[in-house]
Structure formats: C-alpha cells, structure tokens
Amino acid sequence: MSEYATVVTNVDLKPEAYSQTGDKLAQSLTLTLSKALKNTTKACESFQGGRWDILSHQIFRIGDHLLVSFLLRR
C-alpha cells in the first residue's frame, strides 16, 4: 500500500524580480525553483524514513514569497 505526504518550502522573491522582462523572469524563476526541487529531493532521502518520490507540485504566490508544495509517495 502506498503512503502519501506533503512538504512545503518557501522561496523568497527578490525585489528585482518585479522589474524583469518576461524571459528574464522565467529564467530567474526556473533557477530558483530548480534549487527548491533539488533541496526537496535531497530532503526526501531522510524524511520519515526516506524512499519518497515526488509526484506533483503546486506553486502559490503570497506577497513576496512563493510557497511550493510537493506531493510525495512511497
């Protein structure tokens, strides 16, 4: 039987993000979210005994922050 869990990470938006063009903003967000994914993947190795796979994610903007939630399964 599969187990499921959710983890949430916070990503601060830098003030210069608001003045970037679309392409530059997309590059910046891709880099930032890639780091969040890498950190979450690494954390999954020890979270509640490990062996978790990331199934999906959601991104929410709250003020100057992005909250990224990851749905996990093992």
C-alpha positions in Angstrom: 0.0 0.0 0.0 1.3 3.5 -0.9 1.8 6.2 1.6 1.5 9.9 0.8 2.8 13.1 2.3 3.1 16.8 1.5 6.0 19.0 2.1 6.0 22.8 1.6 9.0 25.1 1.0 9.2 28.9 1.0 11.0 30.8 -1.8 11.6 34.5 -1.3 11.1 36.6 -4.4 13.9 39.1 -4.8 12.8 42.8 -5.3 14.4 42.9 -8.8 12.0 40.1 -10.0 9.3 42.7 -10.4 11.2 44.8 -12.9 12.5 41.9 -15.1 11.2 41.2 -18.5 9.2 38.0 -19.2 12.1 36.0 -20.4 14.4 37.1 -17.7 11.8 36.5 -15.0 11.2 33.0 -16.4 14.9 32.2 -16.3 15.2 33.5 -12.7 12.2 31.5 -11.5 13.4 28.4 -13.3 16.7 28.6 -11.5 15.0 29.4 -8.1 12.5 26.5 -8.4 15.2 24.1 -9.6 17.1 24.8 -6.4 13.9 24.2 -4.4 13.3 20.9 -6.2 17.0 19.8 -5.6 16.7 20.6 -1.9 13.4 18.8 -1.6 14.6 15.8 -3.4 17.6 15.6 -1.1 15.4 16.0 2.0 13.2 13.2 0.8 16.1 10.8 1.4 15.7 11.2 5.2 12.0 12.5 5.6 10.2 9.9 7.7 12.5 7.1 6.7 13.1 8.1 3.1 12.2 6.3 -0.2 9.8 9.1 -1.3 9.1 10.0 -4.9 7.8 13.5 -5.8 4.5 13.1 -7.7 3.5 16.7 -8.2 3.8 20.2 -7.0 1.8 23.4 -6.7 3.1 27.0 -6.6 1.4 29.7 -4.7 2.4 33.4 -4.5 1.8 35.1 -1.2 3.2 38.7 -1.2 7.0 38.5 -1.8 7.1 34.7 -1.3 6.4 31.6 -3.4 5.2 28.6 -1.5 5.9 25.4 -3.3 4.1 22.3 -2.1 5.2 18.8 -3.2 3.1 15.7 -3.1 5.2 12.7 -2.1 4.5 8.9 -2.4 6.3 5.8 -1.3 
